[in-house]
């Protein structure tokens, strides 16, 4: 039995158990997100998907649809809030898109294009963050990490099931960590999966530079616009 709700005044019928993001995407309604993935539980860390539900601001990737729900997405204050959150992610890291190995395939870059962000209203912090290159398989570029926790939740050692990535410390000192011993056991396919799960260029394959030279790369990915519950 379908779940009846409205998004920006449009009546839709969603599948029971879907999140607001999934239901919206299935009906062609765009809600940006960076920490969630289709068919995966989300911890709602990035808040780029903030929407209004019955007068309250919630993370659309964590809230399940229910009958009678009234969702607001395109209200000016909500649109500005989502863009401000995205801008903060840019200024709190060091994201030099033209020289990044993942430029053109970066989901944060995609969301910036899709939300019309061209510059941040906040001053850039230019934090000093140490890269981790101890692993033989992965280069961890902490400058670009947005602490979305995708890698923490979804990347595990094939034999033991242990998490390969974790987050240490709290607040402004929080940073992504990698278990070097477990990472060194990863196959090429495992490494590629970790690289693809990262929405930015924080997880890179060791020994591989740019797939396409700077100047020849074109923007080629979209974010959740392409989500499908049947894919």
Secondary structure, 3 states (H helix, E strand, C coil): CCEEEEECCEEEEECCCCEHHHHHHHCCCCCCCCCCCCCCCCCCCCCCCEEEECCEEEECCCCECCCCCEEECCCHHHHHHHHHHHHHHHHCCCCCHHHCCCCCCCHHHHHHHHHCCCCCCCCCCCCCCCCECCCCCEEECHHHCCCCCHHHHHCECCCCCCECEEEECCHHHCEEEECHHHHCCCCHHHHHHHHHHCCCCCEEECCCCCCCCCCCCCCCCCCHHHCCCCC
